[in-house]
Amino acid sequence: MSTSPTGGNCIDTAHIYGFGESERALGRWLELSGRRDEIVLIIEGWHPGVDEAGQFGPPRVTAESIHADLGESLERLGTDTSTCTCCTGTTRRCVRARCWRG
């Protein structure tokens, strides 16, 4: 079943988008619509930090950063799974796996 008028059911989000506000908004929509099971949810994470001037910091591709960012994203989204999790920022390698909190 499609979740949009054009037939799409895949949503790509990232820990850094809107400094978390986009994931919170998406989480509210997922809850209100009741369509989480219909969505292919791609979560990107472990981007370099960004300071107040918009300058990117050093790479954050570490076990601690991955665990922290994914946990925060899942919390904001109000779900405990993603369909695909991607390393982005300094690496462009997608990890094709079903990831979960815990």
C-alpha positions as CSV (number, residue, x, y, z in Angstrom):
1,M,0.0,0.0,0.0
2,S,1.3,3.4,-0.9
3,T,1.5,6.2,1.7
4,S,1.6,9.1,-0.8
5,P,-0.5,10.1,-3.8
6,T,2.5,9.4,-6.0
7,G,3.1,5.9,-4.8
8,G,6.1,6.4,-2.5
9,N,6.6,4.6,0.8
10,C,10.3,5.3,1.5
11,I,11.4,8.1,3.8
12,D,15.1,9.1,4.3
13,T,15.9,11.0,7.4
14,A,19.1,11.9,9.3
15,H,20.1,12.6,12.9
16,I,21.4,16.0,11.8
17,Y,18.4,17.2,9.6
18,G,16.9,20.3,11.1
19,F,18.9,19.5,14.3
20,G,16.4,16.8,15.1
21,E,13.2,18.7,14.4
22,S,12.5,16.9,11.1
23,E,12.7,13.5,12.9
24,R,10.3,14.8,15.6
25,A,7.8,16.0,13.0
26,L,8.1,12.7,11.1
27,G,7.6,10.8,14.4
28,R,4.4,12.7,15.0
29,W,3.2,11.9,11.5
30,L,4.0,8.2,11.9
31,E,2.1,8.1,15.1
32,L,-0.9,10.0,13.9
33,S,-1.1,8.2,10.5
34,G,-0.6,4.7,11.9
35,R,1.4,3.9,8.8
36,R,4.8,3.0,10.4
37,D,4.5,-0.6,9.1
38,E,4.0,0.6,5.5
39,I,7.1,2.8,5.5
40,V,10.6,1.9,4.4
41,L,12.5,4.0,6.9
42,I,16.2,5.0,6.1
43,I,18.1,6.6,9.0
44,E,21.4,8.4,8.3
45,G,23.7,9.2,11.1
46,W,27.1,9.9,12.7
47,H,27.6,13.1,10.7
48,P,30.4,15.3,11.9
49,G,29.2,17.8,14.5
50,V,28.2,21.3,13.4
51,D,29.1,24.4,15.5
52,E,27.1,27.6,15.7
53,A,28.9,29.0,12.7
54,G,27.9,26.1,10.6
55,Q,31.4,24.6,10.4
56,F,31.7,20.8,10.4
57,G,33.8,19.1,13.0
58,P,35.8,15.9,12.7
59,P,34.4,12.6,11.6
60,R,32.3,10.7,14.1
61,V,32.2,7.2,12.7
62,T,32.7,5.4,16.0
63,A,30.7,2.7,17.8
64,E,29.7,5.3,20.5
65,S,28.5,7.8,17.9
66,I,26.6,5.3,15.9
67,H,24.9,3.9,19.0
68,A,24.1,7.4,20.3
69,D,22.8,8.9,17.0
70,L,20.7,5.9,16.1
71,G,19.2,5.8,19.6
72,E,18.3,9.5,19.5
73,S,16.8,9.1,16.0
74,L,14.7,6.1,16.9
75,E,13.5,8.0,20.0
76,R,12.6,11.1,18.0
77,L,10.8,9.0,15.4
78,G,8.9,7.0,18.1
79,T,9.9,3.7,16.7
80,D,12.3,0.9,17.6
81,T,13.4,-0.1,14.1
82,S,14.8,1.3,10.9
83,T,14.7,-0.6,7.6
84,C,18.1,0.6,6.6
85,T,20.8,2.6,8.4
86,C,23.4,4.5,6.5
87,C,26.8,5.9,7.4
88,T,27.0,9.3,5.9
89,G,29.2,12.4,6.1
90,T,32.7,11.1,5.7
91,T,31.7,7.7,4.4
92,R,29.2,6.9,1.8
93,R,28.7,3.3,2.6
94,C,25.2,2.0,3.3
95,V,24.9,-0.8,5.9
96,R,22.0,-2.9,4.7
97,A,20.6,-4.3,7.9
98,R,17.5,-4.2,10.1
99,C,18.6,-2.2,13.1
100,W,16.9,-1.9,16.4
101,R,17.3,-0.1,19.7
102,G,18.8,-2.0,22.6
